[in-house]
Amino acid sequence: MALEERVRAIREEAVRAGREPVPNQFQGVAKARVKRVLTMIDRSSPDIVDAVYALLDDQTPSWFPSGASNGLRFCDGASTAHIACHVGILQRDGRKLDREGRDYWIKPLREVGAIEPVMLLKETGAFIAGHPIAKSSNSGYRLAADFVEVLMAPEEVLAERVSQWIAADSVRQRLEMQAEAAQQALLGVDTKHSDLIRAAVDKYAPGFLPGYQVLYVDDGDGDRIPAEAKVRLKRAGIAIELCDAMPDVLLWNSTTGSFWVIEAVTSDGEVDFHKVVQVTALIERSQREAQIGFTTVYRTWRDVATRQGRFKNLAPDTCLWILEDPSREFVVKALPETSGHVHLTFIPKKS
């Protein structure tokens, strides 16, 4: 069952039982207190208020697949999608928030250390600090412990606690501690997806895409589009909107005006038909006549066999590159049968 359906079912079950889907307080903190504190630190908006209230939820079991069985609660760590559903469906009885809206209801609080990134380790069933694996399905967020203390502060000392919390040196120290924790987490966690993206940029692109320059690389969890990438995208005539699905790597040939998309696959995310349609729409909205190429990259032939043996989802007329076999590039060709089904045949690309 999709996440949205599960959350909708949770809400409907509560209503049928005569309970409020969302209580008036979590951890003794009402939503009015959340809004007041956020106003005091100049970070208040309806979405931010409700996102913080969601991350206070200590009554709902974790929505990560293995989270509830390990005794974790929503407040221990929740993904962007979890927060979007908690706010949009559980709290508001509507549709989930736009997932890419994290730039507006997560990032402002990450900047000041009120929200911190975490990742659920399957091996231990516990959260670690940081997002050491880019775009991991186990990445999430939680409220910083000292920010929760501010939210829970007695009324008579609230203003003082807020003033202390927003002191510049406190913010700096808090961010430094988060960065240090994330670095320590990185030392013990596999970063194979980021490594594969880097290999695609450093090894594949120079060898098979001469003349192309990198516009954008999505191998981290900072700004969705860093400032320097925005400058390069603007130079190439590409306007990005909040709803756009960005690839792992986007390249541009300034001489021909053509673009190339790379998707690095360690668990999922091949260049399939849906990805081609999404990215083509993004580019053609700004550059209507542009030529666009696509490549899926894997680490090993075994990874190719594992994924394609099961899904067979590589889009025809796209390319395939394998890190352990770096001197060759393959083109995916579709051979239609009378039955209407399609076989995919890997044909070495002519240099």
Legacy VTK file of the C-alpha trace (Angstrom):
# vtk DataFile Version 3.0
C-alpha trace
ASCII
DATASET POLYDATA
POINTS 351 float
0.000 0.000 0.000
1.335 3.439 -0.959
2.336 5.770 1.855
-0.502 8.191 1.140
-3.041 5.359 1.300
-1.592 4.112 4.588
-1.785 7.558 6.176
-5.296 8.092 4.855
-6.297 4.766 6.421
-4.755 5.818 9.758
-6.781 9.026 9.721
-10.026 7.292 8.746
-9.561 4.647 11.429
-9.146 7.340 14.080
-12.269 9.161 12.893
-14.313 5.952 12.919
-13.162 5.272 16.475
-14.228 8.751 17.561
-10.654 9.943 18.136
-8.975 13.065 16.868
-6.522 12.025 14.100
-4.008 14.458 15.586
-4.056 15.322 19.321
-3.958 18.870 20.632
-0.450 18.382 22.004
2.654 16.338 21.334
5.198 16.082 24.153
3.143 18.661 26.015
3.524 21.210 23.196
0.475 22.628 21.425
0.568 23.884 17.854
-0.036 27.426 19.103
3.250 27.238 21.050
5.055 25.975 17.954
3.733 28.901 15.926
4.701 31.375 18.629
8.293 30.136 18.899
8.713 30.045 15.127
7.425 33.613 14.919
9.958 34.658 17.539
12.806 33.249 15.426
11.338 34.601 12.168
10.754 31.163 10.677
6.954 30.926 10.788
4.713 29.789 7.940
1.730 27.401 7.978
3.782 24.611 6.391
6.746 25.080 8.736
4.481 25.164 11.806
2.765 21.936 10.796
6.063 20.263 9.831
7.529 21.032 13.263
4.340 19.796 14.921
4.647 16.572 12.927
8.217 16.094 14.116
7.035 16.437 17.723
4.753 13.405 17.228
5.804 10.916 19.885
2.558 8.926 19.706
2.717 7.602 16.138
5.010 4.636 15.428
7.718 5.260 12.839
6.603 5.014 9.212
9.931 3.618 8.058
9.420 -0.066 7.127
11.604 -1.349 9.970
11.114 1.591 12.304
8.003 0.536 14.213
9.329 -2.978 14.821
12.392 -1.412 16.442
10.252 0.727 18.736
10.954 3.978 16.903
8.446 6.815 16.848
7.690 9.455 14.226
9.601 12.062 16.231
12.753 9.908 16.193
13.134 10.480 12.472
10.813 10.988 9.505
11.469 11.253 5.789
10.392 14.211 3.668
7.524 12.102 2.313
6.491 11.118 5.843
6.350 14.755 6.939
4.496 15.740 3.774
1.824 13.094 4.461
1.609 13.858 8.181
0.943 17.520 7.417
-1.210 17.238 4.327
-3.263 14.149 5.164
-3.139 13.452 8.891
-3.299 17.068 10.077
-5.190 18.778 7.258
-7.305 15.976 5.739
-6.133 16.945 2.275
-3.345 15.981 -0.088
0.246 15.513 0.988
2.539 18.506 0.682
4.686 18.796 -2.422
7.762 16.729 -1.538
10.099 19.209 -3.219
8.680 21.886 -0.931
11.303 20.795 1.594
13.185 23.901 0.426
10.425 25.887 2.128
9.457 23.826 5.184
12.637 21.952 6.104
15.577 23.982 4.840
14.761 27.205 6.791
14.994 25.285 10.057
18.033 23.249 9.024
19.857 26.510 8.399
19.537 27.481 12.072
19.898 24.001 13.513
16.286 23.470 14.609
15.955 20.420 12.358
18.798 17.971 11.862
19.274 15.252 9.231
19.354 11.595 10.268
19.502 8.228 8.551
18.084 4.901 9.699
20.682 2.130 9.688
19.158 -1.217 8.736
21.979 -3.034 10.513
21.233 -1.537 13.926
17.652 -0.346 13.601
18.704 3.056 14.953
19.172 6.536 13.501
22.579 8.109 12.965
23.303 11.780 12.403
23.553 13.178 8.903
22.721 11.990 5.379
25.906 10.096 4.526
24.222 8.319 1.579
22.729 10.787 -0.887
19.035 10.270 -1.668
18.811 7.181 0.531
15.264 5.971 1.174
16.249 5.751 4.847
17.153 9.439 5.150
15.027 11.591 7.395
14.851 14.526 9.779
14.184 15.154 13.447
13.983 18.173 15.691
17.207 19.103 17.467
16.986 18.259 21.157
17.766 21.819 22.275
15.039 23.194 20.007
12.532 20.791 21.547
13.598 22.112 24.953
12.807 25.648 23.765
9.368 24.545 22.574
8.713 22.937 25.960
10.013 25.863 28.038
7.707 27.251 30.773
5.860 30.382 29.725
7.662 32.650 32.191
11.109 31.854 30.737
10.169 31.297 27.088
11.473 34.627 25.783
14.776 34.128 27.595
15.174 30.568 26.284
14.465 31.682 22.726
16.980 34.525 23.007
19.635 32.149 24.268
18.917 29.645 21.521
19.165 32.116 18.659
22.432 33.597 19.921
24.919 33.579 17.072
27.553 31.556 18.876
24.951 28.933 19.828
23.904 28.542 16.205
27.495 28.280 15.081
28.338 25.671 17.691
25.182 23.713 16.926
25.927 23.635 13.203
29.531 22.656 13.865
28.398 19.744 16.035
25.973 18.592 13.336
28.690 18.736 10.702
31.088 16.804 12.917
28.440 14.150 13.659
27.628 13.806 9.975
31.314 13.358 9.131
31.686 10.657 11.773
28.617 8.908 10.389
30.065 9.120 6.897
33.165 7.204 7.979
31.071 4.164 8.858
28.496 4.205 6.053
28.615 3.065 2.446
28.521 6.020 0.010
28.374 3.929 -3.140
25.710 6.062 -4.864
27.686 9.295 -4.494
30.848 7.456 -5.550
29.139 6.159 -8.692
27.885 9.635 -9.584
31.415 10.956 -9.166
32.792 8.179 -11.388
30.238 9.067 -14.062
31.396 12.689 -13.971
35.114 11.969 -13.757
35.446 8.905 -15.995
32.410 8.387 -18.207
31.660 11.951 -19.297
35.219 12.898 -20.415
35.589 9.687 -22.395
32.204 9.428 -24.080
30.775 12.949 -23.966
33.571 15.263 -25.162
32.495 18.867 -25.367
29.943 18.553 -22.581
30.212 20.478 -19.337
28.508 19.637 -16.065
25.574 21.892 -15.211
24.268 20.107 -12.157
25.199 17.171 -9.926
22.751 15.807 -7.353
25.011 13.845 -5.007
24.205 15.394 -1.657
21.470 16.636 0.634
22.237 20.317 0.859
20.492 22.882 -1.290
18.395 21.155 -3.905
20.134 23.321 -6.539
23.335 25.002 -5.278
23.907 28.637 -6.232
26.766 27.851 -8.609
24.632 25.274 -10.423
21.854 27.847 -10.825
24.322 30.137 -12.588
25.367 27.366 -14.977
21.761 26.336 -15.653
20.808 29.930 -16.408
23.738 30.206 -18.821
22.420 27.120 -20.620
18.943 28.610 -20.759
17.343 26.133 -18.352
14.723 27.376 -15.902
14.039 25.002 -12.997
10.690 24.898 -11.235
9.886 23.340 -7.867
7.997 20.401 -9.392
10.783 19.398 -11.801
12.443 16.007 -11.406
16.181 16.583 -11.552
18.597 13.866 -12.713
21.741 12.782 -10.915
23.864 14.618 -13.498
22.885 17.116 -16.203
25.428 18.122 -18.849
25.353 20.653 -21.691
27.284 21.109 -24.922
27.460 24.851 -25.496
28.535 24.397 -29.118
25.668 22.171 -30.222
23.168 23.285 -27.574
22.453 19.640 -26.701
21.987 18.168 -23.235
22.867 14.839 -21.644
21.347 13.196 -18.596
23.059 10.612 -16.373
21.329 8.460 -13.766
23.554 6.445 -11.399
21.902 3.254 -10.150
22.867 1.413 -6.995
19.360 0.488 -5.873
16.936 2.013 -8.391
16.445 5.029 -10.643
17.319 3.915 -14.174
16.601 6.036 -17.224
13.192 4.527 -17.890
10.366 5.851 -20.050
9.017 7.991 -17.202
12.419 9.605 -16.572
12.831 10.396 -20.280
9.423 12.068 -20.388
10.055 14.054 -17.189
13.482 15.410 -18.104
12.555 16.022 -21.743
9.616 18.144 -20.578
11.907 20.068 -18.225
14.475 20.888 -20.929
12.066 21.452 -23.813
10.108 23.935 -21.748
13.113 26.278 -22.023
14.979 24.866 -25.031
12.297 23.538 -27.365
14.591 22.250 -30.123
17.382 20.869 -27.930
18.728 17.358 -28.475
18.795 15.278 -25.291
20.754 12.098 -24.585
20.453 9.735 -21.638
22.768 7.271 -19.904
22.197 4.857 -17.037
25.375 3.916 -15.179
25.913 0.903 -12.936
28.861 -0.226 -10.853
29.076 -3.810 -12.112
27.658 -6.208 -14.679
26.135 -8.070 -11.743
24.190 -4.925 -10.825
22.959 -4.687 -14.407
21.838 -8.314 -14.372
20.147 -7.991 -10.979
18.149 -4.920 -11.919
17.415 -5.628 -15.575
16.779 -9.313 -15.037
13.889 -8.252 -12.849
12.616 -4.949 -14.234
13.826 -4.598 -17.860
13.019 -0.910 -17.622
15.831 0.802 -19.548
14.302 3.137 -22.111
15.116 2.319 -25.766
17.633 4.553 -27.541
19.371 5.453 -24.287
22.902 4.483 -23.286
24.387 2.168 -20.675
27.801 2.424 -19.016
29.309 0.121 -16.391
32.055 1.281 -14.069
33.858 -2.075 -13.963
33.826 -2.182 -17.811
34.636 1.494 -18.428
36.056 1.345 -21.957
32.713 0.480 -23.566
29.363 2.211 -23.859
26.195 0.435 -24.934
23.049 1.619 -26.671
19.712 0.121 -25.673
17.665 -0.914 -28.706
14.112 -2.239 -28.737
13.259 -5.204 -30.978
9.452 -5.417 -31.271
7.836 -8.840 -31.486
4.511 -9.684 -33.075
3.153 -10.052 -29.551
3.743 -6.377 -28.917
6.298 -7.024 -26.180
9.758 -5.492 -26.348
13.189 -7.071 -25.904
16.078 -4.795 -24.976
19.363 -5.506 -26.705
22.620 -3.852 -25.631
24.588 -2.797 -28.695
28.136 -1.449 -28.245
28.139 2.178 -29.298
30.418 3.067 -32.171
33.044 5.609 -31.265
LINES 1 352
351 0 1 2 3 4 5 6 7 8 9 10 11 12 13 14 15 16 17 18 19 20 21 22 23 24 25 26 27 28 29 30 31 32 33 34 35 36 37 38 39 40 41 42 43 44 45 46 47 48 49 50 51 52 53 54 55 56 57 58 59 60 61 62 63 64 65 66 67 68 69 70 71 72 73 74 75 76 77 78 79 80 81 82 83 84 85 86 87 88 89 90 91 92 93 94 95 96 97 98 99 100 101 102 103 104 105 106 107 108 109 110 111 112 113 114 115 116 117 118 119 120 121 122 123 124 125 126 127 128 129 130 131 132 133 134 135 136 137 138 139 140 141 142 143 144 145 146 147 148 149 150 151 152 153 154 155 156 157 158 159 160 161 162 163 164 165 166 167 168 169 170 171 172 173 174 175 176 177 178 179 180 181 182 183 184 185 186 187 188 189 190 191 192 193 194 195 196 197 198 199 200 201 202 203 204 205 206 207 208 209 210 211 212 213 214 215 216 217 218 219 220 221 222 223 224 225 226 227 228 229 230 231 232 233 234 235 236 237 238 239 240 241 242 243 244 245 246 247 248 249 250 251 252 253 254 255 256 257 258 259 260 261 262 263 264 265 266 267 268 269 270 271 272 273 274 275 276 277 278 279 280 281 282 283 284 285 286 287 288 289 290 291 292 293 294 295 296 297 298 299 300 301 302 303 304 305 306 307 308 309 310 311 312 313 314 315 316 317 318 319 320 321 322 323 324 325 326 327 328 329 330 331 332 333 334 335 336 337 338 339 340 341 342 343 344 345 346 347 348 349 350
